[in-house]
Amino acid sequence: MIALRQLETLDEFRECVSLQKTTWGDAFADVVPGSLLQVIRKTGGLVGGAFDDDRMIGFVLSLLGTYEATTMHWSHMLAVSPDHRGQGLGRRLKLFQRDELLESGIDTVFWTFDPMVAANAHLNLNRLGASVVRYVPNMYGADTGSPLHAGGDTDRLIVRWDLNSQRASWAIEGAQTRPPSRRLDDSGVVTRASATDEDDLPGGDEVLIEVPTDLTKPTVSASELVAWRRTVRDAFMTYLRRGYAVQSLHRATNADRAYYFLRRV
């Protein structure tokens, strides 16, 4: 039986540090030490863990603060041990975070994720109902020491999760996201081979930006992936500046392709 609770003991904070290293690698430069985890917990932050008996198999970490003139939590880390991934535990940790924060009077959460990771986009946008507010190039720098970042730029989407919003409620209840009217195989899709010149990007009320379905699959070379990330960066920054809003993440029917659906608002 997996139990979710906030961390309290020194041993639990140390176990959280160990799980960070398991997730991001021993050389990861931005590990949050146990002493700081304790401070975060004591000053209104949340350090929640998932436990299988006495073993920590996942955690979520968020800090209390103010962003965009809103008292909120910034969700800095979420991790699940390798042997428990693919079982919905990440979503359970986020819903635990939601329940704990609402009880404490906080109803807004911000965090970041890599726009090239389709699984994270699906969780954040489709399953939790968060909204994209900004695209930040190389937010954490290119040399974090983590093999997950592979020495490349750490571009991030910043999302806002309004815990009591209708969008969040619908996503949590499992309502299906509205699909785009444009098909993935239409010429208007921004793909890895698309031109990055702003004037050459497709227009219209709806646009699609393709991303890899799974970065762990060796479907493209490292150099191709760098070029693809640059295309995704240019497309997002252009469309967000033009007033488009990210609606959801979709996978093409009968095709190993994933794409963001944006609509002009």
LINFENBEL-V804525 format. One record per residue. N is the residue number from 0. RES is the residue in one letter. PSI is psi in radians with two decimals (999 if undefined). D_CENTER is the distance of its C-alpha to the mean C-alpha in Angstrom with 1 decimal. Layout:
n;res;psi;d_center
N;RES;PSI;D_CENTER
N;RES;PSI;D_CENTER
This chain:
n;res;psi;d_center
0;M;2.11;26.7
1;I;2.23;23.2
2;A;2.46;23.3
3;L;2.30;20.6
4;R;2.83;21.9
5;Q;2.55;21.5
6;L;2.53;22.7
7;E;-0.60;26.2
8;T;2.80;28.1
9;L;-0.71;28.3
10;D;-0.66;28.0
11;E;-0.69;24.7
12;F;-0.67;23.2
13;R;-0.64;24.6
14;E;-0.60;23.1
15;C;-0.71;19.6
16;V;-0.75;20.4
17;S;-0.70;21.6
18;L;-0.56;18.4
19;Q;-0.78;16.4
20;K;-0.64;19.0
21;T;-0.66;18.8
22;T;-0.87;15.1
23;W;-0.08;15.1
24;G;2.64;18.9
25;D;-0.47;22.0
26;A;0.06;22.0
27;F;2.16;18.6
28;A;-0.29;19.8
29;D;0.49;17.3
30;V;2.33;18.0
31;V;2.02;18.5
32;P;2.81;22.1
33;G;-0.65;23.6
34;S;-0.70;25.7
35;L;-0.61;22.9
36;L;-0.71;21.1
37;Q;-0.75;24.4
38;V;-0.77;24.6
39;I;-0.78;21.2
40;R;-0.69;22.3
41;K;-0.32;25.7
42;T;0.47;24.6
43;G;-0.02;22.5
44;G;3.09;19.2
45;L;2.25;17.8
46;V;1.66;17.7
47;G;2.50;17.5
48;G;2.67;18.3
49;A;2.26;18.9
50;F;2.30;22.4
51;D;1.76;24.4
52;D;-2.07;27.8
53;D;0.03;27.7
54;R;2.24;25.0
55;M;2.19;21.5
56;I;0.02;19.1
57;G;2.79;15.8
58;F;2.77;14.7
59;V;2.40;12.5
60;L;2.21;13.5
61;S;2.65;13.6
62;L;2.49;16.3
63;L;2.38;18.7
64;G;-2.88;19.4
65;T;2.29;19.9
66;Y;2.36;17.8
67;E;0.80;19.1
68;A;0.45;22.2
69;T;2.28;20.3
70;T;2.15;20.6
71;M;3.09;17.2
72;H;2.41;15.0
73;W;2.00;12.4
74;S;1.86;10.0
75;H;-0.60;10.2
76;M;2.54;9.8
77;L;2.25;9.2
78;A;2.58;11.4
79;V;2.39;13.7
80;S;2.59;16.9
81;P;-0.61;17.6
82;D;0.01;20.3
83;H;0.23;18.3
84;R;2.75;15.3
85;G;0.23;15.4
86;Q;0.19;17.1
87;G;0.20;14.6
88;L;-0.58;14.5
89;G;-0.75;10.8
90;R;-0.71;11.3
91;R;-0.68;14.6
92;L;-0.69;13.4
93;K;-0.67;11.3
94;L;-0.59;14.5
95;F;-0.78;16.6
96;Q;-0.78;14.8
97;R;-0.84;15.5
98;D;-0.76;19.1
99;E;-0.73;19.8
100;L;-0.71;18.7
101;L;-0.66;20.6
102;E;-0.52;23.6
103;S;-0.02;23.5
104;G;0.13;23.5
105;I;2.27;20.0
106;D;0.24;18.4
107;T;2.33;15.6
108;V;2.38;12.3
109;F;2.64;10.1
110;W;3.11;7.1
111;T;2.75;5.4
112;F;2.78;3.3
113;D;2.09;6.1
114;P;-0.30;7.5
115;M;-0.08;9.7
116;V;1.75;7.9
117;A;-0.64;9.0
118;A;-0.71;8.5
119;N;-0.67;4.8
120;A;-0.73;5.7
121;H;-0.80;8.6
122;L;-0.90;7.5
123;N;-0.74;5.7
124;L;-0.84;8.5
125;N;-0.62;11.3
126;R;-0.34;11.5
127;L;-0.45;10.6
128;G;0.49;11.6
129;A;2.79;9.4
130;S;2.38;10.8
131;V;2.28;10.0
132;V;-0.36;12.5
133;R;2.65;12.6
134;Y;2.20;12.1
135;V;2.00;13.0
136;P;2.35;14.7
137;N;0.90;14.9
138;M;-0.70;13.5
139;Y;0.13;14.2
140;G;2.85;17.1
141;A;-0.13;18.0
142;D;1.34;19.6
143;T;-0.20;17.5
144;G;-0.04;19.6
145;S;2.32;16.9
146;P;-0.34;17.6
147;L;-0.50;14.0
148;H;-0.24;14.2
149;A;0.51;17.7
150;G;0.05;19.0
151;G;3.04;17.3
152;D;2.46;15.8
153;T;1.16;12.4
154;D;2.51;11.4
155;R;2.55;8.3
156;L;2.30;7.5
157;I;2.24;8.2
158;V;2.67;7.8
159;R;2.27;10.7
160;W;1.80;11.3
161;D;1.83;15.1
162;L;-0.50;16.0
163;N;0.15;19.4
164;S;2.77;18.7
165;Q;-0.66;20.0
166;R;-0.80;16.8
167;A;-0.76;15.1
168;S;-0.78;18.3
169;W;-0.76;18.6
170;A;-0.77;15.2
171;I;-0.60;15.9
172;E;-0.12;19.4
173;G;0.30;18.4
174;A;2.46;19.7
175;Q;2.45;19.2
176;T;2.57;17.5
177;R;2.20;20.1
178;P;2.74;20.5
179;P;2.72;21.5
180;S;-0.39;25.3
181;R;2.33;25.0
182;R;2.72;24.8
183;L;-0.49;22.6
184;D;0.14;25.9
185;D;2.80;27.1
186;S;-0.26;27.8
187;G;-0.02;25.5
188;V;2.38;22.3
189;V;1.98;20.7
190;T;3.13;20.7
191;R;-0.36;20.6
192;A;0.06;24.3
193;S;2.68;24.2
194;A;2.55;26.0
195;T;-0.04;24.0
196;D;2.28;26.7
197;E;-0.67;25.7
198;D;-0.33;28.9
199;D;-0.09;28.3
200;L;2.52;25.0
201;P;2.62;25.6
202;G;-2.73;26.3
203;G;2.99;26.8
204;D;-0.39;25.1
205;E;2.39;22.4
206;V;2.73;20.7
207;L;2.37;18.5
208;I;2.03;16.4
209;E;2.48;16.3
210;V;2.86;13.8
211;P;2.53;14.6
212;T;-0.51;14.4
213;D;1.94;14.1
214;L;-0.30;14.1
215;T;-0.23;16.3
216;K;2.29;19.0
217;P;1.02;21.6
218;T;-0.37;21.9
219;V;2.70;22.0
220;S;2.91;23.4
221;A;-0.71;21.8
222;S;-0.67;23.5
223;E;-0.64;22.5
224;L;-0.70;18.8
225;V;-0.77;19.3
226;A;-0.67;21.1
227;W;-0.75;18.5
228;R;-0.68;15.8
229;R;-0.70;18.4
230;T;-0.78;19.1
231;V;-0.74;15.5
232;R;-0.90;15.5
233;D;-0.69;18.9
234;A;-0.84;18.3
235;F;-0.84;15.3
236;M;-0.60;17.3
237;T;-0.86;20.4
238;Y;-0.66;19.3
239;L;-0.65;17.5
240;R;-0.54;20.7
241;R;-0.06;22.8
242;G;0.25;21.5
243;Y;2.68;19.3
244;A;2.44;16.4
245;V;2.21;13.5
246;Q;-0.79;14.5
247;S;3.08;12.6
248;L;2.29;11.8
249;H;2.67;15.0
250;R;2.46;16.8
251;A;2.47;20.4
252;T;2.27;23.2
253;N;0.51;25.1
254;A;2.51;23.1
255;D;1.13;20.6
256;R;2.52;18.5
257;A;2.64;15.2
258;Y;2.60;14.8
259;Y;2.48;13.3
260;F;2.08;15.9
261;L;2.53;16.9
262;R;2.46;20.0
263;R;2.28;22.3
264;V;999;22.7
